[in-house]
Amino acid sequence: MTAPIGSWPTDSWRDQRVVVTGGGGFLGAYVLEFLKERGCPNPFVPRSRDYDLRREGDIVRLLEASRPDVILHLAAVVGGIGANRENPGRFFYENLMMGVQLMEQSRRFGVRKFVTVGTVCSYPKFTPVPFREEELWSGYPEETNAPYGLAKKMLLVQGQAYRQQYGFNAIYLLPVNLYGPRDNFDPASSHVIPALIKKCVDAIEAGDDTITVWGTGKATREFLYVADAAEGIVLAAERYEGDEPVNLGAGAEISVKDLVGLIARLTGFEGKIIWDESKPDGQPRRLLDTTRAEKHFGFRAGTGFETGLRRTVEWYLELIEDDRLPARRTRSFDFATGVIRLASRIGLLVPLRVAGSLAGRKTVL
């Protein structure tokens, strides 16, 4: 494929001025780490307190201050099924306005490459498995995700139109659901994996013998470890010059029922799973065809699902332990005992400060 006007060989990041929107978020933090490993010393991360990307004036200020050669647009207003059901208008408007205005102003400022990170939610509800990029326009997205998915999908249309008319070098990536350490565990906005990990750990702490999970468990999902996703995004920025969207996935699906069972095992939850079938399953199946990513920029996910999930559980256990240490100064260490019991079930090492604290019934740090 012929490279468009303004294309550039990204064999070295040292001389590139790079902006990463959403660089303070879950995925963005990993992308920054990977960029630095590849030799990009100081990528610019616009913070929402300084630049409101929904406002054109703030976008202009951002571009005037940073003068980027490359923009990796990761910023999004996003959440799980519940958040999507409660905020369809907000998710549509804010994601659309951030992306459309940023791309337009990037064109005007002469940005040499614009990488849009879209969403698997843009695919039609009943896309044949595995999802191929050619099927992206074959139907309407699953209803609970449609406003968010369509807002992101419009950036593909914009990028292709700008390439055709202006020679603007925009590429578009479609990652599946991400997971990993440092994910969002807020129950009001988290996705399925962190939500389930938290449910299981909370139940163990509270001594509950049941957890309730939305849906029937029949839906399937594909998950991509966040560090692998970051690698794929940076490789695409370096090597891909095409106008067609590209899937980023791991190439394997798991039913929600099996996912719950795996997370229960890794966290040590041995109670009963109650399925709330009054709640939606979401899209029936998700599994991406990742042939195009491997062909065009050599990306293949390297982290096995259970390996990545175990790392995520370990990180979360460490997080809640560290967060609650100050509260232990005036009370017994019932929580620490729970952490040790939980960790022992799944074969984790317990930090010495926790083990030592159990020498007496009351301990003051």
Secondary structure, 3 states (H helix, E strand, C coil): CCCCCCCCCCCCCCCCCEEEECCCCHHHHHHHHHHHHCCCCCCECCCCCCCCCCCHHHHHHHHHHHCCCEEEECCCCCCCHHHHHHCHHHHHHHHHHHHHHHHHHHHHCCCCEEEEECCHHHCECCCCCCECHHHCCCCCECCCCHHHHHHHHHHHHHHHHHHHHHCCCEEEEEECEEECCCCCCCCCCCCHHHHHHHHHHHHHHHCCCEEEEECCCCCEECEEEHHHHHHHHHHHHHHCCCCCCEEECCCCCEEHHHHHHHHHHHHCCCCEEEEECCCCCCCCCCCECCHHHHHHHCCCCCCCHHHHHHHHHHHHHHHHHHHHCHHHHHCCCHHHHHHHHHHHHHCCCCCHHHHHHCCCCCCCC
